[in-house]
């Protein structure tokens, strides 16, 4: 990169917040996906004005900019595909305002997701979205990917809690979108465009999130099955019975044993599948719902149903689910984690389809995920250095996405498209859908400088 540009970056961010050494930038060349491209420069933002100045510079000099939180994404979304500048946001972590009376908190987008709850808890509130990366993912990254989590079934996902945001547009303009009011229809619902936009349309620097009261009581249980089919059917039947658990997580035998080898959480190694189910709310309501859950579980021939007797038992059960990905990662040299999602009523078909695909392609797969909202994480275990095995896994992944679409589902429930699922987006939304996304991108970012090459390709860029 031209020295004059680097000098201008130093003037904007300070020398201590600009990296140019080749070895220093390795950590900013990849995310949790399997891509590594080194940027030309990494800058660390500490306020919105710096981000605005950066985008004006980048627009003037035609330099690509890739926003980045903590790099915990699973779709290649923060990989600097066209090199240029990586804008690291994880130093913008201030709490700007906490308003318990209106159940709102305003934070900078570099704050870690898990840092919000201790603040909210002081007023008896909590922030419901809880992705698996909750301990280290940033709020900005969660919004960019519309992250979900274990509580998505009852409480929804990130988009349901974004009230207002400050965004730096690709040309450097700063806009405030949304409102702190419960009702707000002054203009288009523009803030919604940026939720799930994967850093292609603007850079969020501040966000106001809505909070909820902490539930008075919760009941947690583990249902054990000797049949994958019965476990999957149970999920659909619980919802049909009128119960909405706060959590309903699915783990198959491969995942169970990987977890037990990684960390003993007391899961039954011989089970074909388990469901981790939690109800919450008023004590009588939570207990009444778990009783209905038990009836459905028993009707689907579970071999056991155990309710946690105390917080320690409950936390032990959830600890197993929280380490599922790390546990599976220890089984083989590499893994490919997907998040194909279907309606809950199609979950049994999805599970059967995944097992069939894995068998036909002779690949190893562990299945876990947020079964209550139909969001499964089929995790293919492989050695990337084995070209023949990699080819079989690639074929299996392609079939997995087609299966999800055939079942009226989606190629991604919460991880985003990025680079990993870019080849399959056309199958999901068709050519008119791709053209609509391109039109929105072109309107906001005519030079295609902001996180270029992600989600979909752009026609020749237009110089402004």
N, C-alpha and C positions, 0 to 999 in steps of 0.2 A: 504494500500500500504506500502511496506517495507520502513522503515525510511531512509535507505541509498539512496533509489531512490528519496525520497522527499528532502533529503539534497542536492542531485545532481541537482534537479530542482531549488532549492533555489540558488545554485551556478550559474546556467545558467541565471535565470530570476531576481534574487534579491528577498529577503523575502517579500517585499511589492507587488510583482507580482505573488505570489503563495497562493492559498486558499486551506485549508484542513479542516476547521471547517464545520461540517455537515450543520449547518444553513446557512452558507455563500454560499453554493453551490446550494441551492434550485433554485435560479434564472437561473442557468445554466443546469437545468435538463429537460427543455422542450422548445419547440418553439411555434408557433401559432397553431400547431396541438394538438391533444388530447392525448399526451403521457408525462409521467413524470418518468425519471430515473436519479437518482443522480450519478454524477461522483465520482471518488475517490479523484481527485485533479483537480483544475482549475488553469491554468497558463495564464498570459497575456504577449503576445509577443510585443516587441518594435522594433525588427529588424530581418532581414532575417537570420543572423547567429545564433541567438537564436533558430529559428525554425529548422534550420539544426541540431544543437546540440540536440534538443529535439528528433527529429526523429531518430538520431543515438542511443540515449539512449533507446528510445522506442523499436527500432528494436533489440537491444542487450538483452533487458529484456522481450521481447514479451508482450508489453503493448499496448492496443488499444488507438488510438488518434482520437478524434473527433474535427475537425475544427469548429469554430463558429464565425459568424459576430455579428449581433445584435439580432439574434434569431427571426427574423420576418418571417421565412419560414413557409410554409403552408402544408408541406408534412412529417414533422418529421425528416427532413434531418440533423438537428444539435443536435438531441437527442442522448446522449451517451448510445446507446443500450447495449454495453458490459462494461459500466462504464469506467474504465481506466482514461485517462486524457482528459479533455476538453481544447482545445487550443483556447483561445479568441483572436481574431485579431483586435478588435475595437479600440485598442490604437495605431495601425499602420496607421496613418491618415495624413502623410506628403504629400505635393505636391512636387514631386521631380523635375519636369521640365514642364514648359508651353511654347510651341513652336507655337505661332499663325501663323507664316509664313507657317508652314507645317500642320496647323490645328491639332495639337497633344497635348495631356496632359498626363504626366506620374505621377501616384500617387501610394501611398501604398494602399493595398487592404482593409484597415479598414476605409477608408474615406467614409463618407455618400454620397450617390448618389446626393442629392440635393446641396451638397457643391461645386460641380463642376461648375454648371452654373454661379454663381456669378463671378467666376474667368474667365471663358470663355467669359462671356458677356463683359468684359473689352475690348476685341478685336472683338466684334460683332459676337461671336460664341456661340454655345450651344451644349449640349450633348443630343441627341434625346431620348434614352430610358428613360421612366418615369413610372416605376411600381407604383402601388397604394401605396406602402410603401416607396416612393421616399424620404420622409422626414427623415427616420431613417434607411433604409436598407443600407448595405455596398456594395461597388463596388465588393468586393470579393464574397459576397453572391450572388449578381446579376449574376456574371459570372458563379459561381458554378451551378446556377439554369437556366441559360440562360433566365433571366427575360425579360419580354416584357413591356407592358404598353399601355397607351391611344394613343400614337403616332405610334404604331406598324404598322398600316395599310400602311402609306406612308413612314415611315422612318425605318422600320425594328425593330429588337430586339438587345439585347446585343451582340450576336455573330457577328453582322454586324459592330461593332465598336471596336473590340479587335484587335489591331495591333501586340502587343508584350507583353510578360509576363515573369516574373521571378517566377520559381516554385521550391519548395523544394520537392524532390521525397521521397517515403516512407523509403528509406534507408539513407536519409539525404543529398544526392547529390543536388547541386544547379544548375539549368539549366536555360538558357535564350532562349525563343522560339519566333519565329516570327521575324518581322523586322519593322522598322519605314518607310521603303520604301513602296510605293503603290504597287509595284510588287515585289514578293519574292517567289521563287520556289527552293531555295537551301535546298534540303532535303524534308522529308514528311511535310505535313501541321499539325505538331504536336500540335501547340497551339490550334487548333480546337478540339482536343481530350479532352482537359481540360475544354472547355466551355460546361457547362451542365453536368459535371462529378460528381457533388454533393459531392465533397470532398473525393471521393473514390480512386483517382489516384495520387494526389499530392496537395500541399498547395501553392496557389498563394500568393505571398507577394507584388509584384509590377506589375503594368500593364500600358501599353501605349494605350490610347484610341484616336480614331479619332473624330473630331468635325466637325460641319457644320455651315455655316453662318446663323445667325438669319433671319428668313423670314421677308421681308419688311412689309407685311400686312397680316392680317387674318380676316376672316369673320366667326362668330359663330352664330349658329341658333338652335332653338328647334322645332322639329316636333312632333306633338301630334296626337295620333291615338286612335280610339275606338275599334281597332281590333289588336290582337297580330300578326295574320297572315299578315295583311297589313304592319305592321311595319317591320316584318322580311323580307318580299318580297321587301320592299323598299331598304333595304341594298344591296341585290343582284342586284337590278335594277340600283342603282346608279353606282356601279362598271361597270355593263354592258354598261352604258351610256358613259363610257370613263372618268369618274371623279374619282380621287383618293384623297378623303379628308384626311387631316392630322389626324383627329379624327372622329370616328363614333361610339358612345356609345349607348347601348341599356339598358333600364330600364323598368321593368314591373310594374303593379299596386301595387303589394305587396311591391316592393322596393320603389316606389314613395312615398307611404304612410308612410313607415318606415322612410324615409328621412325627410318628412315633420313633423313627430312627433319628430324627433331627432333634426332637425334644419330647420327652415322655409327658403327654397330656392326658393319659388314661383312656385313649380311644381304643376301641376293640379291633384288633388286627384282623380278625376273621370276618368282620362285617363287609358286605358288598357295598353298602352305602350307609351314611348317617345323615340325619337332618338336625341342625342346631336351631332351635326355635325359641323365640323370646316374645312374650307379650308384656305390655306395660300400660300404665294409666292409673286410675284409682285402684286401690287394692282389690276391692271386690270384683271390679271389671277385669283386671289382669288375671285373677285366679279363675274367674268364670270362663275366660277365653282359653286359658291353658287346659281347662277341663274339657272343653269342646275339641281342642286340638288332640288331646289324648284319645277321645272317642274315634276321631278320624284315623289317627295313627293305628289304633288297634284294629279298626275295620280293614285296614290295608296290610294286615298281618305282619306288623313290626315284631321283632323278636324281643325288644325291650323298649321301655320308655321311662327315663329317669329324670326327675325334676331336681335341679340343684338345691341343696339344703341351705346354702349360705353364699355369701359373696365370694368367698375363696373358691368354692366349687364352680361357681358361675364364671369367674375370671379364668380358671384353668381351662374350661371348655372353649372360651373365646380365644385364649392364647393359642390353642391349636389351630384355629381358623386363621388367626393373624399371621402365623408363620408358614402357611400352606405353600406360598410361592417360593420362599427361601428353602423350604424342605424339598420341594420338587426339583429345585435348581441343583441340589446336591446329589441327585440320582444319576444324572448323565452330564457330560461336559457342557451341554447347551440345552436351552429350551426355547420354544416359541409359544408365547402366551396369547391366547385369543379371547375375545369377549362377544362372540355371536349371541344374539338375544332374540327370543321369541315370546309370544304371548304365553301366559302361564298355562293355559289349557293345552298348548302344544308342547309343553316341556317333556312329557313322556316320549313323544315322537322325536324330539331333538336328541334326547339321551340315547335312544335306540339307534338313531342315525349316526351319531358320533362313534358309538361302539362298532357299528358296521363299517364305517369308513376306515377306522383304525385297523380293523381285522383285514379288510381287503388290501390295504396298502402295507400291511405288516409293520406298523409303526406303534410306538409306545405312547400312550396318552393318559394323563391324569385329569379327572374332571372335578372341579369344585366351582363354587360361585354363589351368587345371590339368587337362589332358585325362586324365592318368593316373587321377584319381579321378572323372572324369565331370563335373567342375565347369567349365563354360564361362562366359565373360563376353561375351555378345553386347552390343556397344556401339553404340547408335543415335546417329548424328551428325545434328544438325539445328540450325535456328534457332528458338528458342522463340517469337520474335516473329511468326513465320509461322504463323498459326492453322491454316491448311489443312494444312501439313506436320506440325504438332504433332498434329493429329487422326489423320493417317495413321500416325504413329509410335505413338501411344497404341493404335490398333487392332492394330498389329503386335506390340506388347508383350503385349497381352491374349492374342493367338494364341500367342505364345511360351510363356507360362505354361501354357496349355491343352495345348500340344504336350508340354511336360515332364511334365505329369500323365498324359497319354495314354500316354507312354512309361514309366510307372511311376516317374517321377522326382519332383522337388520344385521349388517356386517359388523356393527359396533354399537354397544350399549353405553360405554363410558370411556373407552380408551382413545377414541378419535380415529381419524383416517391417516393423517400425516403422510409418511412414506410407505409404511407397512401395508396399508389397505387401499392405497391410491389406485392400484390396478383393478380393484373390484367395485369402485364407486359407481362406475357406469352401469354395472349390472343392477345396482340398488336403485338409482334414481333416473337412469336413462339419459339420452342426449339432451332433451329439453331441460332437464334438471341441472345438468352440467353447464349448459349455456346460461342459465339463470345465475348460478354461482359465479361464473366468469364475468357476467355483466355487473354484479354487485362489487366484485373485486376490482374491476376496471374503473368503476365510478369512484371508489374510495382511494384506489392505489393505481393510478394510470401508468406509472412506470414499472409496476410489479416488483417493488423493492422490498416489501415487508414479507419476510418468511417465504420467499419464492420457491416454487416447485413442490409445495405440499398440497395434499388433498386432491388437486386436479392440475392439469397443465393449462397454461394460458397461451392464446394465439400471440403473434408478434406484438410486443408492447408498443404503446403509443407514447411518444415523447410529448410532454406538456410544455 
